[in-house]
Amino acid sequence: MKSLKSDKKRPSGKIESKIVVMILAAMLLVAGVFLAVSLTRSNMLAKLTEETTERQLSSMTGTTNAVINTVIKENMDRITDMEAQAVDWMFEDVSIRVRMVGDYARKLLEEPDSVPRMPWARPDVSKDGELFVKALFAEGVNEEDVADKLGVIANMSGMMVSLCNAYGADNVWFSLPEGATLMADTVPGNWIGEDGTYIAYNAPDRYWYRQAAEKGELIFTDVETDKRTGELCVTCALPVYGADGTLLGVAGADLYLTEMKDTVANNSGNGGFLVVVNQDGHVIISPESQDYFKVLNSDRAADLRGSGNIKLAGLVTDALQGKTDVRIIQLTDGEYYMLGAPMKTVGWAMIAAFSASAAEVPAQTLQEDFEKVQQEATEQYRDKSAQGQKIALAVLAGLLVILLTGAFLAGRHIAKPLNGITRQISQLGEDNLEFRMKDEYRTGDEVEVLANSFADLSHKTVEYIEQVRTVTAEKERIGTELQLAQQIQEGMLPSVFPPYPERSEFDLYATMNPAREVGGDFYDFFLIDEDHLALVMADVSGKSVPGALFMMVSKAILKNNAMLGKSPAEILNAANEAICSNNKMEMFVTVWIGIMEISTGRIVAANAGHEYPVVYRKGGDFELYKDRHGFVVGGMPGIRYKEYELDLKPGDRLFLYTDGVPEATDANGELFGTERMIDALNRGGSKPEEILKEVRRNVDAFVGDAEQFDDLTMLCLEYKGKKKA
């Protein structure tokens, strides 16, 4: 049968013209109603526009205010979060430097006899501008009394310089209780007086040293003036204790407030500003234009949490504990939107404020513009409405004339052939599936095309049913053969558990679940002799029947070589050469093979591109054992594989698997992953069988209804020790 596109003699569009005639009367009625409604609506709309202008303006102004307020609040929330986090990162960086110096100093001072004494230097003016590590002493301290300890902690001089370079800092130090300090900074000349003598530095008397020693943990001080540079800074200090609780010293570093002041200045203006408050409620940083939030020394600064402004006091108190909502607070110069967010590392808070009066300016401007535009639009609408009514009348009249001229009467033959087609289709059944063309359907329009299409479709349906019957019979035959192949494959894998009930030295369990009827994964275990157990876990590159055949060959080659008494590396070498010698399909297999000496638990293993094994030590958790990988077996001749040893103690376990476990995929395309596999192993129970079932249960729960694309093969061995007498 010819296609519709190639048959140029077939008419099209005739049924549409017949239908037009049937609906023409209805269109005339609708057109009349439409004309009357349009004229009435136009008059009503003009009056309604004038009456609702004022309501629209009021509603728009309120909505605009709400939108602007929402935007301001969201912008304040975003800026506060960003800046609070950015400043908090500064404190986190300095705390990391101090902790690293403290940890290193503790190791050196707890075992001083095991470290060499390194040289140390006094301040040197010529080193100004570069990071220089020197020793400072409190007044009255004899250098010889602390020289040995300084020699011990001087071992971290290089690390102190590296830390400053890595974090873009210019100072870090460690102070001993005896009054000696090892400091790295860029202004060593500041520690030399005009007369050339060294300036004393009594660290144990410094506020940061006392505060850290009193609290016994890492602290950030209040804002103070730096003794070296005269700049405002915050000091981070960490007390370092020995194993017996003795204070070994205090590590510290300064954080200057210049960058924070720039951040506050850059985000202040146009009605908004930022304020930084410390853990004591003191204002640390604020814009210079804000009299309400003056920055004062710690001895003069007021605690905002005790402010007479109750709402402000509540906001500061809440911001130090966690992020607040936006609140309206009255200050001396008007109302402000305000919110706060904490800096978790240092315990401070970032407060953001925006003037409520500044927020109203856009709405007022928009209201004025709207009134002007609305007045102009009303005048234009009246003119255009009158003109539009005239044009609509003319267009509607012309359209009706065109429709009346183009309409023609519909014949009764429209329904007759359609009824015949419907009747014949309803009579089709199992014994009569073919629709046949009749002369009454040859109407010369789309009805004839429809009848021809039904006839062609029914004929093809009959042919298709015959094809389906043939294909179904063939699929049933193939399914039977695949089921037999699956039974053969399953029969080749050890499936009786426990496999060696008379052996009490170990327990093992293994499973293989193919993604299709037959798979390419396989496991194997067998006794080479009374004291040696071979373990194999492998994954063939192919799936289905080719993969299963390649798997059987590979399994036989590996076992035959193992039974000859070869080592794991020799087994893989021999298997690789055998497979590469006649590998026309260019398939390969990843293999992990290990031979365990049962009496000692020592495993000699080799890995040919397979997954890492997982080892459990008694009393601990399962962990990946990242062994050395060789190339896959069958990939390239001449490969030589390396061995390694793995000792199992009584109670230890070994878990082997193929990539189908960590690469199991859910409906969203996310992988099950190694971490989830390790978690499932650690929850698995006390026996190998329970462990494998727990892993499989977790994989199934993760994958859900998603299709299994790869084989799932696992083996777990528990070593119990020497055989009981």
N, C-alpha and C positions, 0 to 999 in steps of 0.2 A: 504494500500500500504506500502511495506517495505521501510525503510529509505535507503539512498544511502550507508551509512557506513556499514549497516548490510548485504548488498547484495554483496557478494564476487565474484559472477559470472560476474558482470557488468565490462566490459573493461574500461580502462581510458588511456588517453594519445594518442589515435590513431589519432585523428584529428591533434594534434600537429606534429606528424611524417609526415602526408600528407602535411601539410603546409610547412615543411622544404624542401620538394622536389620542391615546387613551387618557393621558394626564393633562391634555391641553385645557379641557374645561375647568379642571381643578386649578390650574395655573391662573386662568382668568379671574376666578373668584379670589384667589390668594392675592393677586396683583391689586385688585380693588381694595381689599382690606388693608393691604400694605400701604397704599397711597393715603387712605384715610388716617391710619395710625401714624404715619410719618408726619403728616401735617400737624396733627394734634400734639405729637411728641415734641416737634420742633418748637412750638409755642410754649409748651410747658417747660422744656429744657432751658429756654432763655430766662424764664422767670426763676426757675430753680437755681440756675447758676449764680444769679445775683444774691439770692437768699442764703446760699450755702458758702459763699466766699468767706464770710466772717468766721463760720464754724471751721472751715478748712484751715484758715490761717491759725486759729487757736489750736486746733489739733496738730497741725504741722509743727508749730512752735514747741508744743509739749513733747512731741515725738523727737524733734531735733535736739531738744535739751537732753532727753533720755539717751539718745544715741551718742551725743557728745560726751555726756557723763560716763556712759559705758566705755567709750573709746579711751577717755582719760584714765578711768580705773584700770582697764586692761593694760594700757601703756605703763601706768605706774607700777602695776603688778609685775610686768615683764622687766622693766628697768630695775626694780628693786631686787628681783630674783637674780638677774644677770650681774648686777654690781655687787650684791652681797656674796654671790658665789665667787666672783673674780677676786674680791678682797680676801675671802676665806681661803682661796688657793694660795695667796701670799703667806698667810699664817701657816698653812699646811706645809709649804715648802721650807720655811724656816724651822718648823718643828721636826721635819725629816732630817735636816742638817744636824740639828742639836742631838737628836736621838742617835744618829750614826756615830757622832763624835763620842757620846756617852757610852754606847755599846763597845766601841773600840777601846776606850780608856779602861772600862771595867775588865776586859780581857787582859790588857797589859798589866794592870795593877794587881789582879788576882794571882797572876803567875809571873812575877817580876824576874824570877831566876831563869825563866825559859826564853827571855827576850834580850837582845843586845842593848847596850847603852849607846844612844845616838847623841851626837853633838847638838848643842843649842846655842842661840846667840842672843845678845842684848839688843835693844832698839838701835837702828842705824838710819840717820837722816838721808843718806844716799839712796836708801831703798824706798823713799816716798814715791807714791804713784804706782807701785807694784805690790802684789800680794807677798808679804814677808812675814815669816813666823819667828817670833822672838819671845823671850822670857821676861816677865814683869814680877817685881817683888814688893811685898808690903813693907812699910817702914819698920826697921828693926829686925828683919829676917836675915839670917846668915845664909848666904848662897851655898856654902859648902854643906849645910845641914839638909838642903833639899836638892842638891845637885844630882844625886843618884835617882831620885824619883823623877826629876825633870828629864834625865837621860832615858828613863823608861817610856814616859808619855811622848817624848820627842820622836818616837817611832811613827807617830801618826801625823807628823808635819806635812808630809806629801799628801796624805789623804785630806787634810784640812784645806790645803790650797786647791786640790781637785774639786772638793765640794763647793768652795766659793765660785770657782770657774763654772762648774756645771749648773749652778742655780743663779748665776749672775749676781752673787752677793760679794760684799767686801769685808766681812769679818766673821769669825767664829773662834771660840776659845774653850779652854778647860782649866779650871782653877782648883788647886789643891787646898785642903784645910790648913796647911802650914803657912799659907800666904803667898805661894808661888803660882803664877798663871802662865800658860803657854797659849799665845794669841796669834792668830793670822789676821792681818788687816793691811790697808793700803796707805796708812799714815803713821809709820813707826816713828817718824820725827816728832810727832806730838807728845811722845813719852820722854823727850829730852828737854831739860830746862834751858833757859837762856845762858846759864853759866856752864853748860855742858854736862851737868850731872843728870842721872836718870831720875825721872819722876816716880815716886812711890805709888803703888796701886794695891790697896788692901782689899782684895776681892771678898773675903769673908765678912767685911763690914758693909758691903754694897747691898742695896735694897733687894736686888734680884737674887743674890746668894742667900740672904736670910729668908726671903719669902719661899724659895724653892726648898730649902732645908726644913722649914717649918711645915710645909704642906706635904713634903715627901713624894711629890709627883711633878710632872712637867707643868710649868706655869707660864703665863704671859703677864707681865707687869702692867701697871698703869702707864700713861704717857709721861715720860720724863725727858730732861735735856741730856743728850749724850755727852759724856765727859771728854770724848776724843774730838768730836766735830762741832759740838754746840747745837746740833739739830735735834728736833723732837723725834723721839723714837719709842718703840716698844721692845722690851727685852724678853726673849724666850729663854728659860733656864730649866735644866733637868738635873736633879740630884742623882748621883751615882753611888750605889751601895754595894759592899762586898757580900760574899755569901753569909757572913756572920752578922750582917746588918750594919756594919761600920760604914760611915759616910766616907767614900773615897775621894769625893770632889764634886764639882758642879760644872756641867757643860752649858754653854750659852752662846747666843748670837743676837744681834740687833736687827730690827725691822724698822726702817725709816718711813715716815708717814707722807713723804713727798708725793709718791704715786697715788696714794689714797686721796690726798688733798686735790690733786689734778682731776681725779675721777669725780669728786664731789663738785668741783668748779665747773667741769664740762657738762654736768647734768643739772646745773642750776641756772635759772633764768626763764623768762616768758611765763612767769607765774608759778614755777615749780622749783624745788630744791631738794637736796639729799643731806641727811645728818647721820653721823656715825656715833653710836653710844656704846660705852664699854660695860662690863659686867657689873660695875658699881652705879650705873645710871648716869655717869658723867659724860658730857658732850666732848668727844675726842676731835671730831672734824665737822665743820659746818661752813657755809658761805659767809664771807665777811659782812655781807649785807644783812644778815639775820641777827638782830639784837637779842631776840628771844633765846637763841641757842648759842651763847657765847662760849668760846673755848678758853678754859681757865686751868691753871695748875691743879694737881690733884688735891692739894691742901686747901684750895679755895673753891673748887668745883662743887656744884650742888647736885644731889641725886634727884634726877627727874622723876623717879618713882615716888618720891615724897613731895612732888610739886603740888601747889594749891590748885592747879588745873587738874581736876579729878580725871577727866577723859584722857588727857595727855599722859598722866601718871599710869593709868590703866593700859594705854597703848604700849608704852615703853616696857612695862612689866610683862605684858603678853608677848611682845616681840622678842624679848630675851629668852623666852621659853619655846616659841614656835612662830610660824608665819601667821600674821593677823589678817582679818578682813579690812576692807576700806571703811574708815570712819570719818565723820565730819567733826572737826575739833576747832573751837574758837581760840584764836591767838589775839595778840594785841592789835594787829592790823587787819583782822577780819577772819572769816571762816576758811578752813583748809580741808581738802580731802587728804587723809593721811593713812598710811599702812606701814607695817614693819616686817622684816624678815631676819632670822637669826644667822650669825656666822658660827657654825657649830664648832669649828676648831678652836677658836679663841674665846667663845662665849659672849661675843658682842652682838650688836644688832644694827641693821641698816634701816633708817627711817626715811620714807619718801613723802613729800607733801606737794600739793598743787592747790593754788588759790581758787576758791569757789567762784569769786567774782570774775576771774579770768576765764573760767569755763563758760560763763554766760555770754561773753562777747560774740562768739560765732552765731549763736541763736538770734541775738538782737540784730545783727547785720543781715542774716538770712530773712528775718521777718520784714525788714524794710524793703529788701529787694523783691520779696514775694508780693508785697502790696502794690509795688509799682508795676510789676509784670502782670499781675492779675487785672489791674485797671485797664492796661493796654489790651490784654487778651479779651476782656469783656466787650470792649468797643469793636474789635475786629470780628468777634464771634457774631454780633448782631448783623454786621454787614454781610459776612460770608454766609450766614444762615439763610438770609433772604435770597441771595444769589443761588445757593445750593438747592433750595426748594424748586426754583424754576428749572434748573438743569435736570433734577430728578424727575420732574413731570415729563420733560421732553424725552429723556432716555426711556422711561417706562412706557410711554406711548409708542415710541419706535420699536421697543422690544416686543410689545404685544402684536404690532402689525407684522413683524418678521415671523413670529410664532404662528400666527393665523395663516400667513401665506405659505409657510413651509409644511404645515400639517397635512396629513392625508388619512383617509379612513383605514382602520385595521380590519383585515379579513378574518373569517372564522377559522381559516386554515392554521392560525397561530397555535391554537390549543389542541387541535385534532392530532397532528403528528406527535406532539409532546405526550399526550395521553397514551397513544399507542406505544411509544418507547417505554413509558413508565409501566404499562401493563405487561409488556414482554419481559422487562427486567425483573418484575416481581414474580414471574413464573419460573425463573432460573433456579436450579437446584443441583444436587449431586449428580443426578442422571442427565441433566441438561445444563451444561455450564456455558454454552456458546450462544452469544447474541448474534442474530443474523439480520442483514440489511433487507428492507422491504421497499417497494416502489412508493408507498404512501409517505415514507420519510424523505423522499427526494424533493424537497421544497425549494431548493436553490438558495437557501440562506444558512444561518448558523445551526438550524435544526438538523439539516442534512450533515453538516460537519460533526455535530454531536453524535448522531446515529452512527456515522462511519467510525468515529473514535471509539464508541462502545463496542462495535463489531470487532475492530482491531484489538482493543484491550481484552475482550473476552477470549479471542483466539489465542493471544499471547499468554493469557492466564492458564488456559488448558495446557499449552506447551510447557509452561513453567511448572505446573503441578507434576507433570510427568518427569521433568528434570529433577524436581525436589525429591520425588520418590527414589530416583536412581542415586542421587547424592546421599540421601539418608541411609540407604542400604550400604553404600560404600563407607560412610562415616561409622556405621555400626561395626563393620568389619575391622576398620582401622582402630576403633576404640577397643575392640576385643584384643587385638594384637598389642596395643599399648599397655593394656592391663596386664597381659602376660609378661611384657617386658619389665613392667614395674615389679611384678612378683619375682622375676629373675634377679633384678637389681637388688631388691630387698634381701633376697636369699644370699647374695654375695657378701653382705655386710653382717658383722657379728650382731646378733639380736637377742641373745639369751643373757639375762642378767639375774643374779651376778654371774659373770662368765667363768670364774674360777672359785667356786664356793669353798674349795678346800684350802685356798690361799688366804690367810688372815693378815698378810703383810700389807695388803692394799685393797681398795674398793674402787670400782669405776663404773660409769654409766655413760651412754652415748645415744644420740638421736640424729636422724636425718629426715627432713621434711622437704621434698622437692617442690619447686614452684610450679612445675608441670607434671605430667604423668610420670616421667622419669627425669632425673637430674644429673648434674655433672659433679656435684660435691660427693666426697666420700670420706669415711673415717675407717681406721683399722687398728686392731691391737692383737698381739699374739705373743706367745712365749717362744723365745729363741732357744732357751734352755731353762733349767730349773731356777736360775738366778738372774735371768735377763728378760725383760718385758719390752717389746717394741710398741711404740705409739705413733700413729700416723693421722694427720689431718690435711686434706687436700681439696683443691677447687679447680675444676677443669674450665677452660675458657669457653667452651660451648655448652649448650643446654639441649634438652630433649634427647632424641635417639642418638644423634652423633656424639653429644657430650657423654651419654651413658656408656656407649661403646668405648670411647676414649678413656673413660673412667675405669672400666673393667681391665683394659690393657695396662693402664698405669698402675693400678692396684696390684695386679699380678707381678709386674716387673719389680716394684718396690719390695713386695714380700719375698719373692724368690731371692733377690740380692741380700736381703736382711737375714734369711735363713742360712745363707752361705757364711755367716759370721762376719760380714763387713761392717765397718763403722758407718755412722750416719752420712758423713761426707762422701765416703766411698760408694754408699748406696745411691746417693743423688748423682754422683759422677757417672756411675754405670747406667742409671735410668735415663739420664739426659742423653748420653751417647746412643742408647738403644732407640729412644723415641725420635731423635733427630735423624737417624739413619734412614727412616722411611716415613716421613711426616708430610705427606702430600697436601693434607688439609691445613697445614701450618697451625695446628692447635697446640696449646701448651697447658701446663698445670702448675699451680703454686702448691708447694708442699712444706709442711713442718713435720720432721721425723725426729724422734728421740728414743734412745734405748736406755732403760732404767736398770741399774744394778739393784735388784730387789733387796738384797741383804743390807745395803748401805743407804739407799735412797738417792744415789748419785745418778744424774741423767746426763748423757752425752747427746747433744742435739745439733741439728743443722736446719737452716731456714732458707728455702728457695722461693723468695718473693711472697711469702704468706703473711697473714696477720700476726701481730705480736701475741705471744702467749700471755696468760694472766695467772699470777701466782698469789696464793694465800699462805701467809705465815701464821702459825698457831698463835692465837691471842690477838691477831691484828686484823687487817682488812685485805680484800683482793686488790692487787695493783698490777698495772701493765708491766711486763718485763720486756723492755725494748732491746731485743737481741739484734745481732747483725744479720741483715738480709743478703741473700745471694740472688742471682738471676733465676727466672722461672725455668722449670724443667721442660725441655722441648723447644725452647726459644732460640738457642744458638749452640752449636757443637763446640767442644773444647773448654767449656766452663768448668772451673774448679771451685768446689764449695768448701766453706770453713765450718769448723765445729766449735762449740762452746760447752761448758759444763754448768749444770744447775743442780744444786744439792737440796733435797727435800728432807726435812726432819719429821719425826712422827707428829701427826696432826696437820701437816702442811697439805695444800691442795694445788692442783694444776688444772687450768681451764683452757681448752683449745676450741677454736671456732672458725667458721668461714665468714667472708665479708657480708653474707646475707643477714647476719645479726645486726651489726652496727649500721648497715645501710638499708635496713627496713624503713619504708617510707609511708607516711600517713597521707591523707587526702589532700593536704596543703603542700605536699612536696618536701616536708621537713624530715630529716633523717633521725632514726632512733639514737644513733651516736654511741661512742665509747663510754661517755660519762653515765648515761642511763643504764648501759649494760653493766658497768661496775657497780652501780647502786643496786641493781637487781641481784647481782651475785652476792653482795653483802647482806641482802635480806633473804637469801635463798634457803637457809636451813642448815642442818648438820650433816646431811648425806648428799653424795653426788646426784642421785636421782631427784631429790627435793630441789637442789640448786638449779638443775636444768629446767625443771618444770616451772620454777619461779621466773627464770629468764624468759621462757617461752610465753608465760602468762603476761608478763610486762610488755613483750613485743606485740602480742595480739591486741592488748588493750590500747597500745599506742597507735598501731596501724589502723585499727577499727575495720571499716568496710572497704578500705583501699585494697587493690589487687596486690598479691605477693609476686614480685618480679624476680626474686632470686631464691635459691635454695637456702634453707636454714639448717646448719649442721653444727653440732656441739658435742664435746666430750669433756668429762670431769673425772679426775683421778684424785683419790685421797690416799696419802701414804701413811700407814699405821705403824711401821717399824718392823723389827725382826719378828719372825714367826715364833709364836708361843710354843713352848715345849709341851 
